[in-house]
Amino acid sequence: MDGHDLDTSLEARLAAMEARAPGRDDPPRLDQRSRRGRFAVSFAMAPVLVLALVASAAAGTVVISRLTAEGHSGIENPGQPLEGAAMECMTGPEAQAFLAAHGYTDVVWQVESGSVLSADGGKGSSTTVQQASPPDHGYVIPGSVQDSGQLLMVVDQRVGATGVGACFGQPMP
């Protein structure tokens, strides 16, 4: 028996097995009505799902903005800046008193010093020091609550600094 005879023999055995297997000649298929019905239900549900999604997003935004406006403690997320603190024009000691009055007792002060721009107009040089007590002068930049619950406040004392928020462009406190 050569390779051609083996192929023919195999083909004959497969044909005999297929003939004995139960089933139909054609695969089952959906009629046109049920196929259209399925798509109609899908298209009809799409606007309902979009409306539900938009309503959920709007409700979430309203709830969060309302909680923030009412001043609930802990509404600030770790790593995000303090909202509505308005400490930009305060001196370091004033900012520390404000924070203590609002329950922030674990505060680290990051003091930026040096210059904003170098003489050639390029990026300046600055140094960063973290300390437990606030400096007497400098622009206070509302900090962020760390994952540990510690508050990191930044004070910019660099030459050429302009301040932020309400103190933008005013003399350094």
C-alpha positions as CSV (number, residue, x, y, z in Angstrom):
1,M,0.0,0.0,0.0
2,D,1.4,3.4,-1.0
3,G,0.6,6.8,0.4
4,H,-2.2,7.4,-2.1
5,D,-4.0,4.2,-1.2
6,L,-3.7,5.1,2.5
7,D,-5.4,8.5,1.8
8,T,-8.2,6.8,-0.1
9,S,-8.7,4.3,2.6
10,L,-8.8,7.0,5.3
11,E,-11.2,9.1,3.2
12,A,-13.6,6.1,2.8
13,R,-13.5,5.4,6.5
14,L,-14.2,9.0,7.4
15,A,-17.1,9.1,5.0
16,A,-18.6,6.0,6.5
17,M,-18.3,7.4,10.0
18,E,-20.0,10.7,9.0
19,A,-22.8,8.7,7.4
20,R,-23.4,6.8,10.7
21,A,-23.3,10.0,12.9
22,P,-26.6,11.5,13.9
23,G,-27.3,15.0,12.7
24,R,-28.5,17.1,9.8
25,D,-26.9,18.0,6.6
26,D,-27.1,21.8,7.2
27,P,-26.1,23.6,10.4
28,P,-28.9,25.2,12.3
29,R,-29.5,28.9,11.6
30,L,-31.7,31.6,13.0
31,D,-34.6,32.9,11.0
32,Q,-34.7,36.6,10.1
33,R,-37.3,37.5,12.6
34,S,-35.5,36.4,15.7
35,R,-32.2,37.9,14.5
36,R,-34.0,41.3,14.0
37,G,-35.6,41.0,17.4
38,R,-32.3,40.6,19.2
39,F,-30.8,43.7,17.5
40,A,-33.9,45.7,18.3
41,V,-33.7,44.9,22.0
42,S,-30.0,45.9,22.0
43,F,-30.6,49.2,20.2
44,A,-33.6,49.9,22.5
45,M,-31.5,49.4,25.6
46,A,-28.6,51.5,24.5
47,P,-30.2,54.9,25.3
48,V,-31.4,53.7,28.7
49,L,-27.9,52.5,29.6
50,V,-26.4,55.8,28.5
51,L,-29.0,57.8,30.5
52,A,-28.2,55.7,33.6
53,L,-24.5,56.3,33.2
54,V,-24.9,60.1,32.8
55,A,-27.2,60.3,35.8
56,S,-24.8,58.3,37.9
57,A,-21.9,60.5,37.0
58,A,-23.8,63.7,37.6
59,A,-25.1,62.5,41.0
60,G,-21.6,61.6,42.0
61,T,-20.2,65.0,41.1
62,V,-23.0,66.8,43.0
63,V,-22.4,64.7,46.1
64,I,-18.6,65.2,46.1
65,S,-18.9,69.0,45.4
66,R,-21.5,69.4,48.2
67,L,-19.3,67.5,50.7
68,T,-16.3,69.7,49.8
69,A,-18.4,72.9,50.0
70,E,-19.7,71.9,53.5
71,G,-16.1,71.4,54.7
72,H,-16.3,67.8,55.9
73,S,-13.0,66.8,57.4
74,G,-11.1,64.2,55.4
75,I,-12.7,65.2,52.1
76,E,-9.2,65.8,50.7
77,N,-7.7,62.7,49.1
78,P,-4.2,61.7,49.9
79,G,-1.7,63.4,47.6
80,Q,-4.2,66.1,46.5
81,P,-3.9,69.8,47.5
82,L,-5.9,71.2,50.3
83,E,-9.1,72.7,48.8
84,G,-10.2,76.2,49.7
85,A,-7.5,76.7,52.4
86,A,-6.6,80.3,51.1
87,M,-3.3,80.3,52.9
88,E,-1.3,81.9,50.0
89,C,-0.9,85.3,51.6
90,M,-0.2,84.0,55.2
91,T,3.2,84.0,56.8
92,G,4.5,80.6,57.9
93,P,3.5,81.1,61.6
94,E,0.0,82.3,60.5
95,A,-0.4,79.2,58.3
96,Q,0.7,76.9,61.1
97,A,-2.0,78.5,63.5
98,F,-4.6,78.1,60.7
99,L,-3.7,74.4,60.2
100,A,-3.7,73.7,63.9
101,A,-7.1,75.3,64.3
102,H,-8.4,72.9,61.5
103,G,-6.9,69.8,63.1
104,Y,-3.7,69.4,61.1
105,T,-1.1,68.8,63.8
106,D,1.3,66.5,61.9
107,V,2.8,69.1,59.4
108,V,6.1,69.0,57.6
109,W,7.3,72.3,56.1
110,Q,9.3,72.1,52.8
111,V,11.2,75.3,52.3
112,E,12.4,76.1,48.8
113,S,15.3,78.6,48.6
114,G,17.7,79.8,46.0
115,S,16.6,81.4,42.7
116,V,13.8,80.8,40.3
117,L,15.9,81.8,37.2
118,S,19.6,81.9,36.6
119,A,21.4,85.0,35.3
120,D,21.4,83.5,31.8
121,G,17.6,83.2,31.8
122,G,17.7,79.4,32.3
123,K,16.5,77.2,35.0
124,G,17.5,78.5,38.4
125,S,19.1,76.7,41.3
126,S,17.2,75.9,44.4
127,T,17.6,73.9,47.6
128,T,14.9,72.0,49.4
129,V,14.9,71.6,53.2
130,Q,12.1,69.9,55.2
131,Q,11.6,71.0,58.8
132,A,9.1,70.7,61.6
133,S,8.5,74.4,62.1
134,P,7.4,77.0,59.5
135,P,9.8,79.7,58.3
136,D,9.0,83.3,59.2
137,H,8.7,84.5,55.6
138,G,8.0,83.1,52.1
139,Y,5.0,82.3,49.9
140,V,2.9,79.5,51.5
141,I,1.7,77.0,48.9
142,P,-1.1,74.8,50.2
143,G,0.3,71.4,50.5
144,S,-1.0,67.9,50.2
145,V,-2.1,65.2,52.6
146,Q,0.2,62.2,52.4
147,D,-1.0,58.6,52.7
148,S,0.3,58.5,56.3
149,G,-2.0,61.4,57.2
150,Q,0.9,63.8,57.5
151,L,0.5,67.2,55.8
152,L,3.3,68.5,53.6
153,M,3.3,72.3,53.2
154,V,5.6,74.1,50.8
155,V,7.1,77.6,51.4
156,D,8.7,79.3,48.5
157,Q,11.5,81.7,49.5
158,R,13.3,81.7,46.1
159,V,14.5,84.9,44.6
160,G,12.1,85.7,41.8
161,A,9.2,83.8,43.2
162,T,5.8,85.3,42.4
163,G,3.5,83.5,44.7
164,V,0.3,81.6,43.9
165,G,-3.4,82.2,44.1
166,A,-4.5,85.5,45.7
167,C,-0.9,86.4,46.4
168,F,0.3,86.1,42.8
169,G,2.7,89.0,42.1
170,Q,2.4,90.5,45.6
171,P,5.5,91.1,47.8
172,M,6.7,88.0,49.7
173,P,5.2,87.8,53.2
